Amino acid sequence: METDRDTDASSELRPVACEQSFLSRPDGSATFTQGDTSVMAAVYGPADVNQRKEILDKATVEVVLKNKVGFAAVKEKAQERLIRNSCATVILTGLHPRTSVTIVLQIIQDSGSLLSCCINAACLALLDAGVPMKCLMASVTCVLDKDGDLFLDPTEKQAKVAQCMYTFAFESQEKKIITSTMKGTCTTEQYQSCLAACQTASQEIFNFYRTSAEKKLSKS
């Protein structure tokens, strides 16, 4: 079914929601939903690490991305690396040398902007687990259609017909980029427009983190 969002340029994120601490076995857990896209994240650690993966002066960060159905393919393995690099940037790995922090991400529903949803779910699960971090991270995806119109947080349908798609992850202190990936082509001016729009929109995600934390603390 075609919606207005599928056909009209949008400068707003889809509605977001989360749930934390719903799994008992992991050290932290969270689901993060953007529109109809939903990802469940579980964090284990800091914990003992396999000797061959051990790093003497910092923790080893591992990410496992699981498809809704079937095994991870090349695309998912590439996304795993981007998510791992994002998490490793914000985690204070030097506080827990020779240990591992493992983040398992289960795709529940992919209706667009999946990579951003995964990064945001991982951040919430790390918070829930109490893993020390130097800052938070928030990810936003945008696309440009064939007419050059910009869509934030695109649906799967918008992404399929896009001329270009960017996913950025920003840190919470100065909104600097910690991760970026691009598919397609665009001009330098279009890139700057995409970056500025996503950077501004990331504040909504950081505000959501804050609101969620306050609600969680008020219940405890």
N, C-alpha and C positions, 0 to 999 in steps of 0.2 A: 504494500500500500504506500502510495506516494504521499509524503507529508510536506507542509510548507517549508520545513527546515531542509528537506531534500532539494528544493527548487529555489529558495531565496538565500541570498548571502547573509551569513550570520556572524555577528561580532560577540556572541555570548556562548558560554559553555553550557552544555546540557546539565540538567539537575544531577547533583552528586549526593551520594549517601554512603555510609559505612557502618560496619559492626565490628567490634573488637572483643578479644578474650572469649571467643565462643568455642575454641578447641582446648582440650585439657592436656594433651600430650606435648605439643610444642611449647617453647618458652614464651612465644607471643604469636598472635594470629589476628587477621583482619580480612574483611571483604571490603572491596571498594567498587562502587558502581557509578558509571558515568552514562547517563541515558539508559540504553539497554545493554551496554557493555559492562560485564561484571567479572572480577577476578578475586580469587581467594588466595591469601598469602599466609604462610606459616614460617616462623623463624625458630631455628634450633641453635643454641649456643649463646655465648662462647662455650665451646665444648672440646673434648679431646679430638685431635686431628690425626688422620692417617699419616704415618711417618714420611711417606714419599711426597706428601703435599705440605709438610710442615715448613713454615718460614720462621727463622730464628728470632727476628726482631718485630714481627707483627702477626696479626691473625690472618688466616686464609679465609677469603670470602668466596662462597660458592652459591650459584643460582641454578635451580632446576625449574624449567618451564614445561608444564604438562598441558597437552592439548585436551580439548573437551572429549575428543574421540581419537584413538590411535596414538602413534608415537611421534615424538618431536622430529621435525624435518629440518632441512637446511635453514629455512626462514626462522624457525624457533631457536635454533642454535645461535644464529646471529643476534637475535633479540636477547638471548641469555647473556651474551657477552656485553651488550650495551647496558643491560640492567645490572650486571655484576660490576662493571666499571663505575656506574653511577653510585651504587651502594658503597663500593670500596672507597670512593672519594669522600663520602660524608661520615663513614664509620671511623671512630678513633681506634684503628686496628693496633696501634702501638701500645695500647693499654693491656692488650691480651695476646702477647706473643706466643707462638707455638700452640695456638688453638684454632678452631674453625667456627665461622658463622655461616650457617646454611639457610638459604631462603628458598622455599618451595612455593611456586606459583601455579595455581590451577585455574585454567581458563574455564569460566562458567558459561559465558556468552560473549561472542565477539560481534558487536554491531558498529564497529568503527573506533579508531583511536586506541587500539588495544595496547600498544607499547606504553603510552602515557598512563593508561589505567594500571598496567603492571607495575610501573615505577612508583606510582602513588600508593598502590596497595602494599608494596614492599616497605615504603617509608612508614606507613601506619603500623605494620606488623613489627618493624624494628622498634618503634616507639613503645608498642605494647609489651615487647620483650625486655625493655629497659636497656637495650644495647647502647653504649655510650656513642654519641654522635657529635661532631663539631658544629653541625647545622642540620636543618631539614632540607628536603628536596621536593620539588613539585614539577611535574611534567605536563606540557600542553602540546597538542598537535594542531596543525593548520594545513589547509590546502588552498591552492589557487586553481580556479577552473579555467577553461579555455578562453574566457573573456577577461581573465585577470581579476575576477572577484574573489575575495578572501573569505574562507569559512573557517572559523575556530571549531575545534573539537568535532571534526567531520564524522558523519555516519559512514558506514561501509559503502553505501551507494555513492556518496559524494567522493570518496577516496578512489573508487574505481574509474571515475571519469575525469579525475583531476589532472591538470597539466603538471602540477608539482605538489609534493607533500613534504612537510617538515615536522619533525618531532624534536622538541627542546626539553631539557631538564635544567632547572635553575636551583641554585642554593638560596637559602632564606635570608642570609645576612645582607648581601649586596646585589642579589638577583643576577649573579654572574652565571654564565653557561657552564654546566658540568658535563653535559652530554648533548650532542646534536646529530641527527641523521637526516638525510635528504633522499628523495626519490623523484626523478624528473628534472626539468630545467627551468630556470627563471633568471631574470636580470638581477643585477646588484641592488637596484632600487626595490624590487619586489622582495628580495631576501631581507632587506632592512625592514620593510613593512611587516613581513611575517615575524621576524624576531621581535620587533616592538610590540606587536599585537599579542604574541604568546607571553612575552615578559610581563606585560600588564595583566593578562589573564591569570598568570601564575599566582598573583596575590590573592585571588579568590580561593585557590586551593589551600594556600597557607592559612587564610582566614578560616577555612573549613576545618583544617587540622586543629586550630586553636579552639574553635567552638566544640569540636568533638572531645578534645581533652578536658575542657571545662565541664562538659556534661558527664564524662566518665568519672571525674574527681568528685563531682557533686553527689554521685550515687554511692561512692565508697565511704 
